[in-house]
Amino acid sequence: MSCARPGGLPTVDARTPAVLVLAGPVTREEAAGLCEDVRALLEGTRAGVVVCDVGGLGPPGLGAVDLLARLQLAARRAGGRIRLRDPGPGLGALLDLVGLRFESETGRQFEQGEPAPGVEEAVEPGDPVP
């Protein structure tokens, strides 16, 4: 038994965001291509959100911050936004340090002055015990 594929464009659920997996250190040239990918995904899905899986970016650094800032800018220019999947505590703390706000896939935002999930605050000797 076989069935023919329906003609026309595939049906896209506009409520399901597209996922962009980011892996390894990304060069500026690759970042430009990823910005184009974000724009294309937003236009293709009409979901308004692209989920960026940042678990494979490696150790957090200013290169990752630059990439995420560029992706967010590209998404906003296309009328959408990005959401982070699997941001490590170090990346969350670094984004907070430079003042960039991103929503995580769990719906939680990294707020200014609040440690990222999994990051413990330092306690100085002589601090009162809560």
GUROTOR-128300 format. One record per residue: residue number from 0; chain; x, y, z of N, C-alpha, C in turn; residue in one letter. Coordinates in Angstrom, 2 decimals, always signed. Layout:
N
   seq   mol        nu        nv        nw       cau       cav       caw        cu        cv        cw   type
   NUM     A         X         Y         Z         X         Y         Z         X         Y         Z      a
...
This chain:
130
   seq   mol        nu        nv        nw       cau       cav       caw        cu        cv        cw   type
     0     A     +0.85     -1.17     +0.00     +0.00     +0.00     +0.00     +0.89     +1.23     +0.00      m
     1     A     +0.56     +2.16     -0.83     +1.32     +3.41     -0.88     +0.35     +4.57     -0.91      s
     2     A     +0.84     +5.68     -0.47     -0.01     +6.87     -0.55     +0.82     +8.01     -1.13      c
     3     A     +0.18     +8.81     -1.92     +0.87     +9.92     -2.57     +1.02    +11.08     -1.60      a
     4     A     +2.10    +11.80     -1.76     +2.32    +12.99     -0.93     +1.37    +14.08     -1.38      r
     5     A     +0.79    +14.80     -0.44     -0.08    +15.89     -0.85     +0.72    +16.99     -1.53      p
     6     A     +0.10    +17.64     -2.48     +0.76    +18.73     -3.19     +0.78    +19.99     -2.36      g
     7     A     +1.56    +20.96     -2.77     +1.60    +22.25     -2.08     +2.67    +22.30     -1.02      g
     8     A     +2.62    +23.38     -0.27     +3.61    +23.60     +0.78     +3.32    +22.77     +2.00      l
     9     A     +4.37    +22.37     +2.75     +4.12    +21.61     +3.97     +3.45    +22.49     +5.02      p
    10     A     +2.68    +21.87     +5.88     +2.02    +22.59     +6.96     +3.02    +22.85     +8.06      t
    11     A     +3.07    +24.09     +8.53     +4.00    +24.46     +9.60     +3.17    +24.95    +10.77      v
    12     A     +3.44    +24.40    +11.94     +2.76    +24.84    +13.15     +3.43    +26.12    +13.63      d
    13     A     +2.71    +27.23    +13.58     +3.29    +28.53    +13.92     +3.55    +28.68    +15.42      a
    14     A     +3.09    +27.74    +16.23     +3.33    +27.83    +17.67     +4.59    +27.09    +18.09      r
    15     A     +5.13    +26.26    +17.24     +6.31    +25.48    +17.57     +7.55    +26.21    +17.07      t
    16     A     +8.42    +26.65    +17.99     +9.61    +27.38    +17.53    +10.63    +26.45    +16.87      p
    17     A    +11.37    +27.01    +15.96    +12.46    +26.29    +15.31    +13.64    +26.23    +16.27      a
    18     A    +14.51    +25.24    +16.09    +15.68    +25.08    +16.95    +16.94    +25.23    +16.11      v
    19     A    +17.86    +26.05    +16.59    +19.16    +26.25    +15.96    +20.22    +25.77    +16.94      l
    20     A    +20.96    +24.74    +16.56    +21.99    +24.17    +17.43    +23.31    +24.87    +17.16      v
    21     A    +23.88    +25.46    +18.22    +25.17    +26.15    +18.11    +26.24    +25.26    +18.73      l
    22     A    +27.29    +25.00    +17.97    +28.34    +24.10    +18.46    +29.71    +24.71    +18.22      a
    23     A    +30.57    +24.54    +19.21    +31.96    +24.95    +19.09    +32.15    +26.45    +18.96      g
    24     A    +33.38    +26.89    +18.98    +33.65    +28.32    +18.76    +33.17    +28.72    +17.37      p
    25     A    +32.56    +29.88    +17.26    +31.99    +30.36    +16.00    +32.76    +31.60    +15.56      v
    26     A    +33.21    +31.60    +14.31    +33.93    +32.77    +13.77    +32.93    +33.85    +13.38      t
    27     A    +33.42    +35.05    +13.11    +32.55    +36.15    +12.69    +31.84    +35.83    +11.37      r
    28     A    +32.54    +35.14    +10.46    +31.94    +34.77     +9.19    +30.80    +33.78     +9.42      e
    29     A    +31.03    +32.81    +10.30    +29.97    +31.85    +10.62    +28.81    +32.53    +11.33      e
    30     A    +29.10    +33.53    +12.15    +28.05    +34.26    +12.87    +27.12    +34.96    +11.88      a
    31     A    +27.67    +35.52    +10.82    +26.83    +36.17     +9.81    +25.88    +35.16     +9.17      a
    32     A    +26.37    +33.98     +8.90    +25.52    +32.93     +8.33    +24.46    +32.47     +9.30      g
    33     A    +24.80    +32.40    +10.58    +23.83    +32.00    +11.59    +22.74    +33.06    +11.76      l
    34     A    +23.11    +34.33    +11.61    +22.11    +35.41    +11.66    +21.12    +35.26    +10.51      c
    35     A    +21.63    +34.90     +9.34    +20.75    +34.64     +8.19    +19.84    +33.45     +8.47      e
    36     A    +20.39    +32.42     +9.13    +19.59    +31.25     +9.49    +18.46    +31.63    +10.43      d
    37     A    +18.74    +32.49    +11.41    +17.71    +32.93    +12.36    +16.61    +33.67    +11.61      v
    38     A    +16.99    +34.58    +10.73    +15.98    +35.32     +9.96    +15.12    +34.37     +9.12      r
    39     A    +15.77    +33.41     +8.46    +15.04    +32.46     +7.62    +14.10    +31.58     +8.46      a
    40     A    +14.57    +31.16     +9.63    +13.72    +30.32    +10.49    +12.51    +31.10    +10.99      l
    41     A    +12.70    +32.36    +11.34    +11.58    +33.17    +11.79    +10.57    +33.40    +10.67      l
    42     A    +11.05    +33.64     +9.48    +10.15    +33.83     +8.36     +9.46    +32.53     +7.97      e
    43     A    +10.18    +31.41     +8.07     +9.63    +30.12     +7.66     +8.61    +29.55     +8.63      g
    44     A     +8.80    +29.76     +9.91     +7.89    +29.17    +10.89     +6.82    +30.13    +11.37      t
    45     A     +7.07    +31.41    +11.29     +6.16    +32.44    +11.78     +5.84    +32.24    +13.27      r
    46     A     +6.70    +31.53    +14.00     +6.49    +31.29    +15.42     +6.90    +32.48    +16.27      a
    47     A     +7.77    +33.33    +15.75     +8.22    +34.49    +16.50     +9.38    +34.20    +17.44      g
    48     A     +9.76    +32.91    +17.56    +10.83    +32.51    +18.47    +11.70    +31.46    +17.79      v
    49     A    +13.02    +31.62    +17.94    +13.96    +30.58    +17.55    +14.68    +30.15    +18.82      v
    50     A    +14.65    +28.86    +19.10    +15.35    +28.32    +20.26    +16.79    +28.03    +19.84      v
    51     A    +17.74    +28.63    +20.55    +19.17    +28.40    +20.28    +19.72    +27.46    +21.34      c
    52     A    +20.10    +26.28    +20.91    +20.70    +25.30    +21.81    +22.17    +25.67    +21.96      d
    53     A    +22.53    +26.20    +23.13    +23.88    +26.70    +23.37    +24.73    +25.74    +24.18      v
    54     A    +24.23    +24.54    +24.42    +24.96    +23.56    +25.23    +26.29    +23.15    +24.63      g
    55     A    +26.43    +23.23    +23.31    +27.66    +22.81    +22.65    +28.62    +23.94    +22.33      g
    56     A    +28.37    +25.14    +22.84    +29.26    +26.27    +22.53    +30.61    +26.16    +23.22      l
    57     A    +30.70    +25.34    +24.22    +31.96    +25.22    +24.95    +32.02    +26.19    +26.11      g
    58     A    +33.23    +26.45    +26.62    +33.34    +27.35    +27.75    +32.86    +28.76    +27.38      p
    59     A    +32.13    +29.40    +28.29    +31.61    +30.73    +27.98    +32.73    +31.75    +27.83      p
    60     A    +32.54    +32.65    +26.90    +33.51    +33.72    +26.68    +32.85    +34.85    +25.92      g
    61     A    +33.62    +35.87    +25.63    +33.07    +37.03    +24.94    +32.67    +36.71    +23.50      l
    62     A    +33.26    +35.69    +22.91    +32.85    +35.26    +21.57    +31.42    +34.75    +21.58      g
    63     A    +31.06    +33.99    +22.60    +29.69    +33.49    +22.73    +28.72    +34.64    +22.98      a
    64     A    +29.13    +35.59    +23.81    +28.30    +36.76    +24.09    +28.06    +37.55    +22.81      v
    65     A    +29.12    +37.78    +22.03    +29.00    +38.51    +20.77    +28.05    +37.79    +19.82      d
    66     A    +28.19    +36.47    +19.70    +27.33    +35.69    +18.82    +25.87    +35.80    +19.25      l
    67     A    +25.60    +35.62    +20.53    +24.21    +35.67    +21.00    +23.61    +37.07    +20.84      l
    68     A    +24.42    +38.10    +21.04    +23.92    +39.46    +20.84    +23.57    +39.69    +19.37      a
    69     A    +24.41    +39.19    +18.46    +24.13    +39.33    +17.03    +22.88    +38.55    +16.63      r
    70     A    +22.72    +37.35    +17.17    +21.54    +36.54    +16.85    +20.27    +37.21    +17.37      l
    71     A    +20.33    +37.76    +18.57    +19.16    +38.43    +19.13    +18.81    +39.67    +18.29      q
    72     A    +19.81    +40.42    +17.86    +19.57    +41.59    +17.02    +18.94    +41.18    +15.69      l
    73     A    +19.46    +40.12    +15.07    +18.90    +39.64    +13.81    +17.46    +39.19    +14.00      a
    74     A    +17.18    +38.52    +15.12    +15.82    +38.05    +15.40    +14.88    +39.24    +15.60      a
    75     A    +15.31    +40.23    +16.33    +14.46    +41.40    +16.57    +14.19    +42.16    +15.28      r
    76     A    +15.19    +42.26    +14.44    +14.99    +42.94    +13.15    +13.99    +42.17    +12.28      r
    77     A    +13.91    +40.86    +12.48    +12.97    +40.03    +11.72    +11.62    +39.92    +12.44      a
    78     A    +11.47    +40.63    +13.55    +10.20    +40.63    +14.26    +10.04    +39.51    +15.27      g
    79     A    +11.14    +38.89    +15.68    +11.06    +37.78    +16.64    +12.06    +37.93    +17.76      g
    80     A    +12.38    +36.81    +18.38    +13.37    +36.79    +19.45    +13.96    +35.39    +19.53      r
    81     A    +15.05    +35.28    +20.30    +15.63    +33.95    +20.51    +15.45    +33.57    +21.97      i
    82     A    +15.43    +32.28    +22.19    +15.33    +31.71    +23.53    +16.47    +30.71    +23.65      r
    83     A    +17.12    +30.69    +24.81    +18.28    +29.81    +24.99    +17.87    +28.46    +25.57      l
    84     A    +18.45    +27.41    +25.01    +18.27    +26.06    +25.54    +19.63    +25.60    +26.09      r
    85     A    +19.61    +25.08    +27.28    +20.79    +24.50    +27.92    +21.92    +25.50    +28.16      d
    86     A    +21.59    +26.72    +28.66    +22.68    +27.64    +28.99    +23.31    +27.23    +30.31      p
    87     A    +24.60    +27.04    +30.32    +25.29    +26.69    +31.55    +25.29    +27.86    +32.52      g
    88     A    +25.57    +27.59    +33.78    +25.58    +28.68    +34.76    +26.63    +29.74    +34.44      p
    89     A    +27.75    +29.35    +33.88    +28.79    +30.31    +33.54    +28.34    +31.27    +32.45      g
    90     A    +27.65    +30.74    +31.43    +27.15    +31.59    +30.35    +26.07    +32.54    +30.88      l
    91     A    +25.19    +32.03    +31.72    +24.16    +32.88    +32.31    +24.76    +34.01    +33.13      g
    92     A    +25.79    +33.69    +33.91    +26.45    +34.72    +34.72    +27.16    +35.74    +33.83      a
    93     A    +27.79    +35.28    +32.75    +28.49    +36.20    +31.85    +27.50    +37.11    +31.12      l
    94     A    +26.38    +36.56    +30.68    +25.37    +37.39    +30.03    +24.82    +38.43    +30.99      l
    95     A    +24.64    +38.05    +32.24    +24.18    +38.99    +33.25    +25.23    +40.08    +33.48      d
    96     A    +26.49    +39.69    +33.50    +27.58    +40.63    +33.74    +27.64    +41.72    +32.67      l
    97     A    +27.41    +41.34    +31.41    +27.48    +42.32    +30.33    +26.14    +43.01    +30.08      v
    98     A    +25.12    +42.61    +30.81    +23.82    +43.28    +30.73    +22.90    +42.81    +29.62      g
    99     A    +23.12    +41.61    +29.08    +22.23    +41.08    +28.06    +21.16    +40.20    +28.70      l
   100     A    +19.93    +40.36    +28.27    +18.81    +39.60    +28.82    +18.34    +38.58    +27.79      r
   101     A    +18.30    +37.34    +28.18    +17.79    +36.27    +27.34    +16.84    +35.41    +28.15      f
   102     A    +15.83    +34.94    +27.48    +14.89    +34.02    +28.10    +15.41    +32.61    +27.88      e
   103     A    +15.34    +31.79    +28.93    +15.74    +30.39    +28.75    +14.52    +29.59    +28.30      s
   104     A    +14.74    +28.39    +27.84    +13.65    +27.57    +27.33    +12.65    +27.23    +28.42      e
   105     A    +13.08    +27.29    +29.65    +12.16    +27.01    +30.76    +11.28    +28.21    +31.06      t
   106     A    +11.48    +29.32    +30.35    +10.69    +30.52    +30.55    +11.28    +31.46    +31.58      g
   107     A    +12.37    +31.07    +32.18    +13.02    +31.89    +33.20    +14.01    +32.83    +32.55      r
   108     A    +14.02    +34.07    +33.00    +15.00    +35.03    +32.50    +16.10    +35.19    +33.53      q
   109     A    +17.29    +35.50    +33.03    +18.40    +35.82    +33.91    +18.24    +37.28    +34.30      f
   110     A    +17.95    +37.54    +35.55    +17.70    +38.89    +36.02    +18.99    +39.52    +36.52      e
   111     A    +19.05    +40.84    +36.40    +20.22    +41.56    +36.86    +20.34    +41.43    +38.37      q
   112     A    +21.53    +41.14    +38.85    +21.78    +41.01    +40.27    +21.43    +39.66    +40.84      g
   113     A    +20.84    +38.80    +40.03    +20.46    +37.47    +40.48    +21.45    +36.47    +39.89      e
   114     A    +22.00    +35.58    +40.70    +22.95    +34.62    +40.13    +22.23    +33.68    +39.16      p
   115     A    +22.94    +33.26    +38.14    +22.39    +32.31    +37.19    +22.15    +30.98    +37.90      a
   116     A    +21.24    +30.15    +37.39    +20.98    +28.87    +38.03    +22.25    +28.05    +38.19      p
   117     A    +22.46    +27.49    +39.36    +23.62    +26.67    +39.63    +24.85    +27.43    +40.08      g
   118     A    +24.79    +28.76    +40.14    +25.92    +29.56    +40.58    +25.66    +29.98    +42.02      v
   119     A    +26.58    +29.65    +42.90    +26.43    +30.00    +44.30    +27.13    +31.31    +44.60      e
   120     A    +26.53    +32.08    +45.48    +27.13    +33.35    +45.87    +28.23    +33.08    +46.89      e
   121     A    +29.25    +33.91    +46.83    +30.36    +33.78    +47.78    +29.94    +34.36    +49.15      a
   122     A    +30.41    +33.76    +50.20    +30.13    +34.24    +51.55    +31.45    +34.68    +52.17      v
   123     A    +31.46    +35.87    +52.67    +32.65    +36.41    +53.31    +32.62    +36.09    +54.80      e
   124     A    +33.80    +35.89    +55.39    +33.84    +35.67    +56.84    +33.24    +36.88    +57.56      p
   125     A    +32.43    +36.62    +58.54    +31.81    +37.69    +59.31    +30.44    +38.08    +58.79      g
   126     A    +30.00    +37.53    +57.62    +28.66    +37.83    +57.13    +27.64    +37.19    +58.07      d
   127     A    +26.51    +37.89    +58.31    +25.50    +37.29    +59.16    +24.87    +36.08    +58.49      p
   128     A    +24.49    +35.12    +59.27    +23.84    +33.91    +58.76    +22.35    +34.21    +58.60      v
   129     A    +21.77    +33.95    +57.41    +20.34    +34.25    +57.21    +19.44    +33.33    +57.99      p
